[in-house]
């Protein structure tokens, strides 16, 4: 029985094409949903590869629809738009009818039955993940065109989100959440509505145990750490740059994280060990490094680069990487060529420069990303949801004024 002056928690449906944490976009969506779960009952709706299921996932209820087209449709969409961009087509202009037909089908099919799931959930608000998610928006409008919508943009540094067909998603949203201020400014430039687009950051923390537990790969030698998406045998740009750094700075300790193993180079002695698969192991490597060079291009904002800064270790990143903004805010340097890369690393391997950039980067990362409580508050305020007490949350209710 609900006491007088007490109402049930609001119900929020999160429509996400990726309900996992392997990608930054998936991880960030889960963090936003977790923040909302402190003040609401969260139902996640997502495409699946088997029969339709409804299962608990921690504090969430996950409704997995019987559709295996989500990943394939998203990849096909990206390739199609990249190919169209190579022809010189202006993303702000209408696209050819045959391309539009493929995009419409790719967007709609994975979400064909989502409006029926929403009818069963009866949400008070819907959160759509990805500003290209036209299929989810269509499902919401088929269910109830008056339902408030919050958009988790997941735009990062990608230009794909700027294409004209996706404009309705951002226009329909009452509020839009971004992981970084650079992403927010990018969307404000594209859509205006600066008061509706909110930089909420991300809930990241440096685990102190990384500085106390053994680091069996490199020890505490103030080494250069290089992170790649390549294998040790690949012949691609990242592997070439990693080899360049290994040869250029062979007079000191270097560790290279490949997908299939870790290469430790200690003053000319090489040792290849097992792959770095756990985030806690990568955290220990970043915590003891003098400089972290991340050759990868993250899909959203560069979570590992921020963790490196939270340990006081400056970063070097590609100028085109979404993580570039963290370097530009005082946490490191960025490069546009192989020569610039070696210069950046040489500059930061100087202990005095590393200490100065590390301190600046840590202050920046702690202010914008280093507090779970502040992240929750920003998400709830952007969605206009009142926070609740622990006791109210435990009994599934929220106090209201009457």
ZITA-V913968 format. One record per backbone hydrogen bond with DSSP energy under -0.5 kcal/mol. CO is the residue of the C=O (numbers start at 1). NH is the residue of the N-H. If there is no record, write none. Layout:
CO;NH  CO;NH
This chain:
3;6  5;400  7;398  10;41  11;124  11;125  12;14  12;43  13;15  13;127  14;16  14;45  15;129  18;20  23;27  24;28  25;29  26;30  27;31  28;32  29;33  30;34  31;35  32;36  33;37  35;38  36;39  36;40  39;10  40;42  41;12  41;43  42;61  43;14  44;63  45;16  46;65  53;64  55;62  57;60  59;42  60;57  60;62  61;44  61;63  62;55  62;64  63;46  63;65  64;53  65;48  65;67  69;73  70;74  71;75  72;76  73;77  74;78  75;79  76;80  77;81  78;82  79;83  80;84  81;85  82;86  83;87  84;87  84;89  85;88  89;91  90;93  91;164  96;100  97;101  98;102  99;103  100;104  101;105  102;106  103;107  104;108  105;109  106;110  108;111  109;112  111;114  113;116  113;117  114;118  115;119  116;120  117;121  118;122  124;148  125;13  126;128  126;150  127;15  127;129  128;130  128;152  130;133  132;134  133;137  134;138  135;139  136;140  137;141  138;142  139;143  140;144  144;147  148;126  149;174  149;175  150;128  151;153  151;177  152;130  153;131  155;158  159;162  160;163  163;166  164;167  166;169  166;170  167;171  168;172  169;173  175;151  176;198  177;153  178;200  178;201  180;184  181;185  182;186  183;187  184;188  185;189  186;190  187;191  188;192  193;196  193;197  194;197  196;176  196;198  198;178  198;200  202;204  205;207  206;208  207;210  208;211  209;212  209;213  214;216  215;219  218;221  223;225  223;290  223;291  224;255  225;293  226;257  227;295  230;259  231;234  236;240  237;241  238;242  239;243  240;244  241;245  242;246  243;247  244;248  245;249  247;250  249;252  253;224  254;265  255;226  256;258  256;263  257;228  258;261  258;276  261;258  262;264  262;273  263;256  263;265  264;266  264;271  265;254  265;267  266;269  268;270  269;266  271;264  271;273  273;262  275;277  278;282  279;283  280;284  281;285  282;286  283;287  284;288  285;289  288;222  290;314  291;225  291;293  292;294  292;316  293;227  293;295  294;318  296;298  302;306  303;307  304;308  305;309  306;310  307;311  308;311  308;313  309;312  312;314  314;292  315;333  316;294  317;335  318;321  321;324  322;325  323;326  323;327  324;328  325;329  326;331  327;330  327;332  330;361  331;315  333;317  335;319  337;341  338;342  339;343  340;344  341;345  342;346  343;347  344;348  345;349  346;350  347;350  350;354  351;355  352;356  353;357  354;358  355;359  356;360  357;361  358;362  359;363  360;364  361;365  362;366  363;367  364;368  365;369  365;370  366;370  368;202  369;204  371;375  372;376  373;377  374;378  375;379  376;380  377;381  378;382  379;383  380;385  381;384  389;393  390;394  391;395  392;397  393;396  396;9  398;7
